[in-house]
Amino acid sequence: MRSTNGTWMRFRVVRSSAASRDVTENAIWWADHRSREQAVRWLDLAILKLESLGNDPSRHPPCDENFAIPDVTIRQLNFGFGPRPTHRILFSVTGSEVFVY
């Protein structure tokens, strides 16, 4: 399976409707409160990070809320523009699928 940048992914990344909605709403927030250019940069970065989960999702640590769902390891990918991450992606891995919450 290929990502939008043409690289091969070992895992299929599946976004929940809530995750897709959150990405859209965050991009709109950036456009309204920062700038349209920053919103585009943030959206590009978020999509890049989401797609990166298709390569090696287990490299990311379990999140603090991992205990909430028995028998499922919930992991997190932190990201942001600067040296301090401002956003995180919560996900789990089952077989060859990464499910983004």
N, C-alpha and C positions, 0 to 999 in steps of 0.2 A: 504494500500500500504506500502511495506517495503523498507527502505533505504538499502544501501549496508552493513551497520553495523548491520542490523537486527531489527532496531527499527521501530515502526509504525509511519507513517506520515499522518497528516490530509489533507495536501495539496499536489497536484502533482506539482513538480518543472519542468518547461519547459525552456530549454536554447535556446536562439536564436543562429543562426549559428555564428553570430559575437561574442557572449559570449563564445561559445565553442572555437572559433579560438583565442580569447584573452587569455583564460586560457592556451592553448597550447603554444602560442607565449611567454607568460610570463614565463612559465616553461623552455622553450628553452633559453630565455634570462638569467635566473638564472643559468642554466647549463653553458652557455658561459662566463658569467661575474662574477660569484661567484664560485659555485662548483656544481657538479652533485648531491652530497648529499643534499645541500641546495635546489636544484631544486626539488628533490623528496619530501623533507619536505614541501616546499612551495605548490607543487601540492596536496599533501595529505591534507594540511590545507585548500586550496581553495575548494577542493571537499567536505570536512567536512562542511565548511561554507555554500556552496551551498545546500547541503542536509539538513542543519539545518533549511533552509527556509520552509521546508515541515511541520514543527511543529507549529510555531507561527510567521509567517512573520510580523504581525502587531506590534510586539514589537520593530521593527526598525523604526526610524523616517523618515519623508519625506526628500528627498534631496533638496539642494538649487535650483536645476533646475526643481523642481516639477511643476512650472508654465508653462513649455514648452508645455505640452500636456493637453489641457482642458479635464475635466471630468475623468482624470486618476491620481491617486496618485502614484507618483514615489518615492519609498523608497530606503534607502541605508543601507547596512551592511558593516561597516568598519572592516578591519582585518589586521593583520601583525604578525610578530614573536615577536617583542619587545613591550615595553609599548606604543609606538606610532604607530597607524595603518598606513600602507603604501599603502594599496589597498582598493578598495571598490567595492561592487556589487550593481548595480542598478537594481531594479525590481518593478513590480506592481502585485497586487493581484486582480483577477477577479473570483468570485465564489470560487471554490475549486482548482484553479490553480494559481501558482506563475510563472510569466513570467520574465525571467532574460534577461536583455538587454545586 
